[in-house]
Amino acid sequence: MPHKKSTSPILAMGIALAFLGSCNSKPAETTADAVTTVDTIASTPVSARPAHWGYEGEDGPAAWATLSPAYALCGEGKGQSPINIVKTDAKGGANWNLDYKTTSLRIAHNEHMDDIIDNGHTIQVTVDEGSTFLFGDKAYDLKQFHFHTPSEHTVDGKNMPMEMHLVHQSGDGSLAVVSVLFNEGKVANENFSKIIANLPNAKGESKHITDANLELKVHLPKDNYGYHYVGSLTTPPCSEGVQWLVLRDMVSLTADQIAAFSSRIGPNNRPTQALNERTVEVDDLVGQINQ
């Protein structure tokens, strides 16, 4: 997931094409820029992780740790993501205070882009500066958001059809990811219809859409709670110490809308990892979440 412009966390699926992505955080003005991922945010030198990886076959998740020494945590780490979330009411002590702005649309469809970044099949949206959130006493800027089909996190052992990751970074380089899970409904989500209409036509293509602004808070669930735990990036190099908040409420899309994403990027989900000694708590979301 667990990618450079700033914008903020959780509800970032908004008005016009706002979220399509992968763990990246650079402005997608060019194809090369568009493929910078969360791994880059984590300050891992590109030269240290050149190995090709994927989601199937010899390059799949089970083999990631063997592909490069830089990916060792993918096999040896004890604080990896995603995880299976067992529903709980265990209250955490932290509040996440959100302040999302609007952004122009910078959308890219990335797939193993040469040696620049290796983030699998994904569509990501890089956001303009200005969207932030506070976790404890630390501020994080939203950099980009992207999608996985089916979901990477599971709830009581069940995958959802799709998951969105909103990737944030603090001034000291720390990462935080807000996850939104999607379920299937019968009513089309109007904002996602706009997004789907503007998806890149081919892998490696990027679009900068200036005449459509995204209201980043529009697409977040109305529920003000999320499951919080400390995990990792969900793609190589699987760096740990990432703050995760998986929103408890879900967003509904029709089967056709989900298929518009999955037909382009799926399957691109890492299997769930052992929780080990970690705990999962329910944290409160404060700020401009509800419309």
N, C-alpha and C positions, 0 to 999 in steps of 0.2 A: 503497500500500500503502500502495512505499510508497505526533483521533479520541479520567469522569476518575477514575478510581479506580485503585488500583494493585494489581498482582499479579505476575507474573513472566513468564518467557519460555517457551521451547520446548515443552514437552510438554503444553501446556495443553489437551488435549482430554479431559476426563475424565468422570467418572462421570455425570452425569445430563444432559445437554444442554449441555455446556459450550462448544461453539464455534460460533458461527454468526455471521458478521459481516461487518464492513466496517471500514475504517480509522478507528475511532472510539475515544474514550477516556473518555466520561463515563458515570456510572452511569445505567442505563436505567430510572429510576423513572417517567419520563413519556415520552411519545412524543418530545417536543422534546429531552429529555436524551439519549434513545437514539440520536438521529441526529447527535450530535457526533462528528466523525471525526478521523482521524489528521491531517487537514489542520488541525484546530483545535489539536491538540497542537503542531503546528509553529508555532503562534502567528501564523497568517496571519489578519488581520481578516476577518470574514465579509463586510463591505462591499467588500473588495478582490477578492472572487471570487464575484460574484453570478451569473455566466453559467451557464446551464443546459448540462450536458454529459451524454453518454451513451455507449453502446457500439456504436451502430448509426447509419447514415445521416449526416445533416448535422451531428449533434452527436457523432459517433464519434471515436475516438482520433486519426485522421489530421487532424481539424479542431480538436482541443483548443487548440492554441497560438494559433489565430485567433479564439477565442471571447472572450478577455479578455486584456489586458496582464498580468494576474496569472498567466496560464497560459503565459507565454512559454517557460519552461524545458521545457515538454512538447515543444517543437519545437527549441529551441536548445541544450538541455542536453547535455553530453558525458558525464554520469555517470548515465544514466537506468536505470530498472528497469521490467519484468523483463528478464532476459537469457537467452540460451541457454547452458546449462552443458555444457561438454565435459568428460567424466569425466577426472579427473586425480588423481594421488596427491601433487601438490605440497604439501608440509606447510607450514602457516602457523605463525606463532610465538605466536599468542594462544590462551588457554584461555577457554572460556565456563563459568563456574561457576554452576550453577543451584540455586535453592532455592524450590520451588513448594509452595504451601499449598492448603487447600481453600477453596471459595468458594460462596456461594449463587448462584442463576442469575438473571441479568438479561438477557433475550433480546429483541432487537428486529429487525423486518424493515423495512428502510429503503429508500425509493425516491424520490429527488429531493424531499426534504421542504421545500417552500416555499423561503424564503430562508435557512433556518437552516443547512442543509448540503446539499451536492450530491454524493452519493457513489454514484450509480447504484443498481442492484438489488443488495441485499446483506442478509445476516442476520448480526448481530453479537451477541456475548456480552460484556457489561461485567463485569469481575471485582472482587471485594473486594480491599482492600489486603492486602499481606503477601507476595505472590509476587515474587521478585526474581532478578536474575542479575548476575554480575560479568563484565565484558568488559575485560580488562586491569585497570586500577585504577579503573574507573568502574562505579558501580552503576546499574542500570536497574530500573524497576518495571513490571510487566505491567499494562496498562490494559484491553485488550480483545483479542478475536480474532474473525476473520471469514473468510468463504469466497469462493472464486472457482471457477466451473465454465465451461469446463475450466480447467486450471492456467494461470497466467501465466508462470512459469518453465518452460522446456523443458530436457530432458536429452538431449544428442546429437540435438537437433532435434525431439524428440518431446514433445507435450503429454501430461500425465496427465489423468485424468478430473476431478480436483478438487485444490484447494490451499487450505490454511489459513494465515492470517497472524496471528501473535501479536505484537501491537504493544506496544512498551516505550518508556518515556521516563525520562531521567535528570533529576537536579535542575537541570541547566543547560539543559534543554529539548532535548537531543540525543535522536534517535530510533534505535531498533534494532528490527528485525523478524525474527522466527524463522519460517521457512516449513516447513510439513509437506506433502509431496506424497502423494497417494492413488492406489493402483491398484485394479483390480477383482479380487476374489477370489470364492470360492464359499461361504465361511462368513460368516454375518452377524456384524458387530461388535456385541456386546451393548450396549456403552456408547452407541454411536451410535443404536441402536434406541430407547433412552430419550430421546435428544435429539430424534429425529425425531418421537416421540410428543408432544412438547411444543413443536413449532414454532409460531410465530404463525400465525393463520388468514388474515391479510390484511396487505397492505402498510401500513406505518405503525403497526402494532400492536406493543405491547411487553408483555412478561410479566416479573414478578418472582416467582420461585418460591422460597419459603422452606423448603419441606419436602424439598428435594432438594439435597444438596451435591455439588459437583464436586471430585474429587481430580485436580488439574490435571496431575499427572505420569503419570496412568494411560494416556493415549493417545499417549505419545511412542514413537517407534521404539526398538528395543533397541540399535541401532547408535549409537555414541558420537561420531560424526563428522558434520561438516556443511561445505558449501561456503560460504566467506566472501568477500564482496566489498563494496565501498562503492557504493551506488546512490542511489535516490530513492524517493519515494512513487510508487505505480503509478496514482494518480488525481490530477487537478488539485488543487493547483497544481504537482505534480511536483517538489516541493522536494528538493534533493540533500543529500548528506552523511549519508545513512541507512546504518547498519551492517546488512548482511543476512547471515543464516546460513540456508542452505537445507539441511535435513537430508538426508543421503545415503541413509538407509534410508527406506522408504515404509510407509504404513499401508494395510491392505486393507479395502475395503468391498464389499458385493455390488452388483450392477447396480441392484437396487431401491433400496438405500440411497443410492447416488449420485444416482439419479433423483429421490429425495425432495428433494434440494438443488437439482439442476439445473433441475427443473421450476418452482422458485420464483424462482431468482436468475440462471440462466444464459440466454445466454452473457454473462458479465461479466468478460472477461479482456482486458487490454491486450496487444497484440502485443509480442514481444521487441524490445529496443533494442540498438543497436550497443555492443559492449564498449569500443571505442576503446582508450585506453592502459591500461585497468584490468587487474588480474590477479585470478584466482580461485584461492584456496588452500583446503586442507582443514584445518580447525581441530578441536581436540579439545573434547569436551563433558565437563565434570567436574561431579559432584554427583549429586543424587537423580533419575537418569533411569530406571534400571531398577527394576522393582518387586521 
